[in-house]
Amino acid sequence: MKTILSTFCLFALLAAPARAAFEDVDAGARATAMSGAYAAQTDGASSLFYNPAGIIGLTRYEAAISQEKMLMGLTDGSSLSRGGIAIGAPLVFGGSYWGAAAFGLDSLSLDSLYSESRMRLGYAYPVKDNLWVGLALARMGVTYGSDLYTAINPVLQSATGKSAMGIDIGAIYRLESMDLGLSIQNANEPDLGIKYPNKVDRKIGLGVAFKRETYTWDFDLVISGADLRLKTGAEIPLMAKKFNSRVQARGGFSLGSRDYRSASAGFGYNGGAYRVDYSFVYPLSGISGTMGSHQLGVVVAWGEPRGPLSLSKEKEEELKEEKALTSPVKPEEGPRTVATKGEIARAEKLLPEARNAMRRGAYAEATATFRKADELFISNMEVKEALTKIAAISVIMPEATGATEREDLVRKAVNRYADKNTDAMLYITYARQKWIKDTTVARLYNVIAREFPETAAGMRILPDITIIDQLLQDALDFIRTGRYIQAISTLQRVLQLEPNNIPALTRMGSAYWAMEKKDVARKNWERVIELDPNNKEVLQFMKMN
């Protein structure tokens, strides 16, 4: 029975008009959950499937993959699936931005009887600050399987597949309050007919996207051949305060000619360097007895932010930082003015948990725990101050629990920042100079520098000269002028950052030797020899003394 029904579907594909091939089926779980209303979206690599101009949203290297099980539970047991993969990157040559490029592949298959695939190569360029255009070339192909039923079909006697080149073009115009999009897919109407002409319909999409801190709402009008469809979708953060706007709920609805109606829903988690999305689509007309279509997608991004949208994203982050710094805690509501003994007891249990989370770099967790304690304490200014500080950090970097040198330095800087220790500037200045293109570290530097403005001014940042170089030179000047205690204090700061810094250990030994503390001096020089057994300068000095 399954073979007969599936074969009937295949014959329908062969006999149907061109719209049967490359029907309006969405790729990418985020877009699908929003009903595919994506003509004005700048979502990065995944936008290649909807509007090539949208890949201007690639601010870093990006890879996206999705897999969909379509119309699950069909009575004939047939398996209809769709998958997509896209990779892309901003293009920078000689320090100049040249737009963004992406490669994408999406495919659809009906058991072993029918499949279609589309391989795209797209490019987007900002012709103005708020106008982006895109072009994509697509190799489109259909393949028909063979069995006892299809073997007798005269259409498939000469070939079982066909491919053709398609052209997609698009543009997105950004206004102050919204983005407008125009997408024309299959602009040249490629012919995928085997024996008879079978052109793929040109699909024109007109879209508008409203993007706010509290929601994203899209609306598309899509014209494909004689078909007309209206699509709308929205995305809102769930428990934004608790999850720092990382969890999104999505939903959409679309309707059109041929009694087309469908509803969609989904959710996603944005981890900064990655995003996981899920979507569910249910047909409200045409097909019954199905559990709908389910799609799962993953997006991974890495590298230094570049391009026109990276600047706007950085401004958005800065606004979040300012908001966290100025009003991270909501004013108390209701008649409560004094905490009960029970509330104080619970809050006092939460505070060690919050501080431990902060010490190990779990800043989002620490913020949430401090906030719970603050709600119980009501008017404890010490807790409010701790919450204000760590909330400002968690907006920039929710977590720094790894074992990398970068995260270790961040933890040291943030812990001292929370303790009102000016050494926080030492660590964050060193990190900023070590990872000069890291925007996250730069924003952390700004927050900590606002806490210690005088110390920040003293930590002069000079081009091509690190804080290590400056401190080593200062220590050498102190030794030459006989200020040995100042020299030792300065060199200790170097060793805080780089415990195995050979010039610092060498000069530390010299300062102690000049102060007649020869045992301490030798310990420093012996450490130099452990690190560098062939250090002739120190070996010779130890022999002479």
Secondary structure, DSSP 8 states (H G I E B T S, - for coil): -HHHHHHHHHHHHHHS-GGGTT-S---SHHHHHTTT--TT---SGGGGGT-GGGGGG--SEEEEEEEEEESTT-TT---EEEEEEEEEEEEEETTEEEEEEEEEEEEEEETTTEEEEEEEEEEEEEEETTEEEEEEEEEEEEEE---TTGGG-GGGSS-SEEEEEEEEEEEEEE-SS-EEEEEEESTT--B--SSS--B---EEEEEEEEE-SS-EEEEEEEEETTEEEEEEEEEEESSHHHHTT-EEEEEEEEEETTTEEEEEEEEEEE-SSEEEEEEEEEESSS--S---EEEEEEEEEES---SHHHHHHHHHHHHHHHHHHH--S----SS--S--HHHHHHHHHHHHHHHHHHHTT-HHHHHHHHHHHHHHHSS-HHHHHHHHHHHHHHHH-S---SSSHHHHHHHHHHHHHHTT-THHHHHHHHHHHHTTT-HHHHHHHHHHHHH-HHHHHHS--BTTB-HHHHHHHHHHHHHHTT-HHHHHHHHHHHHHH-TT-HHHHHHHHHHHHHTT-HHHHHHHHHHHHHH-TT-HHHHHHHHH-
